[in-house]
Amino acid sequence: MGSQQVSGSEGWDNIEWDYPTPFLLDVAVSDQDIDGLQHVNNAVYVSWCQDAGWAHSQALNIGLKDYQELDRAMAIRRSEFDYLQAAYLGDELKVATWLTGNDNKLSMERRFQLVRASDGATLLRARWDLVCIEISSGRPKRMPALFKDVYGEVVISP
């Protein structure tokens, strides 16, 4: 997918974020993101959200190695994607993400907003319902203390 890097909100102060203090991932739309209709393919938006979710977890010092050592992961149980506008080759975008719910047992909620730099337009809003699973069995299992402590500290109220 397009070139990406984690960034702050510098230069994006005029953007109307859905929630305060977003975690942001830079995305530059490249040739490989474009489909036959000459805009970003919808599946690419999904991939960018996944990249932002992982980058946010890693910024919180929870990575794949932690998931593997704990034999736990937060898996997507349900997702909603509202495609509001198209992105095009050369667009500079930011994927914002927030944790907006955590029951400290099994479930979390993550939200996304994709914004274009040139006009500040929101191109996508998305929501994931996540469930904690035991990786080895694929079955739901209670969150380990690390997930409750670290993820729980950054949950915002929608």
N, C-alpha and C positions, 0 to 999 in steps of 0.2 A: 504494500500500500504506500501512499505518499510519504515523503520524508517527514519524520516526527521528532520532536524533542519536548521534554518537560520544560515549562516556563512559568513565569509569574504573570502578573496582570499588567505589567508596565506597558503603557501605550494603549491600553484597553479600558481606561477609566471611564470612557463615554458609553461603554456597553451596558445595557440593562440586563444584568444577570438575573436568572430566576430566583436565586438564593444568594446569600452573602458568602464571601470567602470561598470561591470555587477552586478546586484543583484543576489546573489547565494543562492541556497537551496541545502543542503546535502541530498543525498539519498543513502541508503544501500539496495541493492537488497535482498529480503527475499523470502522464500518459496512461499508465497501467490502471488508473482509477476510472477511466472514461469508458463508457459502453457505446453501443451502436447508435444511441440517441444523442451522442456528443455531450453527455453530462455524467456526473459521478453516478455509478451504479449503486442502487439501494443497498446491496450486500456490503459495499465498501463502508457505508455509514455504520453498519453493525460492527464491522471489524475495527473501525476507529473507536467506537465505544468500548469494545473489549480491550483495546490497547490502553485507553485512558483509565479503565478500571484497574488493570494490572499495574500501570505506572503509579496510580494513586496508592495502591497497596504497597508497592515497593518504596514509595516515598515515606510511608508509615513504618518502614522496616519490616514488612511482612512479605516474603517472597515465596516462590515455588519450593525452595528448599525447606522453609518452615512448614509449608503445607505437607510436604512429603514426610518430614520428621514427626509431625503431629498426627499423621494419617487422617487429616481433616482438610476440607476445602469448602469454599463458598461457591455453590453451583447455582446456575440460573434455573429457577423453577418456572418462571413466567416472564415474558418481556413484551413491552409495547413500544412501538416506534411510530411517531407522528412526523411524516415527511412534509415539511412546510414549503420549502423552496429547493431548487436544484443548485448544486455546486458545479463549477466548470473548471476546465484546465487552467492552471495558473493561480486559482484562488488560494489565498492564505486564510486559514481557518484556525479556530481554537475549539477544542472539545473541552467543555467544562463538566465536572462531575462532583457529586456530593453523595454522602451517605445520609439518607433521610429517615431511616428507621432501623431499630435493632431491638429485638425482644430479649437479647442476652441469653437465649436458649437455642433456637434453631434458625430464626429468620432475620434477614436484613433487607433493606430496600436501598437501591442506588438509582439516582436520577442523572440525566445528561442533558446538555444543551450545546448545540453546534452553531457557532456564529462565524460569519464572514467578516474579514477585516475591512474590506473596501466600503461597505455600507452599514455595517453593524447588524445586518439582518440575521435573525435566528432561522436556520435552515432545518433544524431537527430538534425535537424533544423526545426523550425516551425514558422509560422506567423499567427497572429490573426488580423482580422479587427473587431473592436469593435464599437458599437453604443450606445449612451446614451438613455436609455428608462425611462419612468415613470413606476415604479414598479406596481402601482395600475391598470394601463390600459394596460401595455405591449407595448405601442406605443412610437415611437421615440419622445424625448423631448430634448430641449437644455440643455447643461451641466450647472449645478449650478456653482457658483463662486468657491466653494471649489475644484471641479474637475479641472477647468481651472487653478487655482492657483497652486495647489499641483502637479497634474499630469504634467501640462505644464512646471514646473520648471525642471523636470528630463528627458524631451524628448531629445534624441540625434539624430543626423543626420546619417542615414544609408549610 
